[in-house]
Amino acid sequence: MTINEIQQRQSDSRPSPKAQAVAARVRVNANRRGGVATPQWIVKLSQTPAAK
C-alpha cells in the first residue's frame, strides 16, 4: 500500500462537519452535567448552525 492510498483512506473516514458539530454539542452537554470545563474551541464548534 502506498502513502497516497493510506492518506486517501484516512481522509475518507473523517466525520462530516455536521457530525463533528453534533459530537461537540453532546460533549458540552455531558461536561456540563459532570461539572467538567469544556475547551472553548469545542464550545464554539457546538454553537455552529450545523450542530442544530
Order of alpha helices (4+ residues) and beta strands (2+ residues): alpha-alpha-alpha
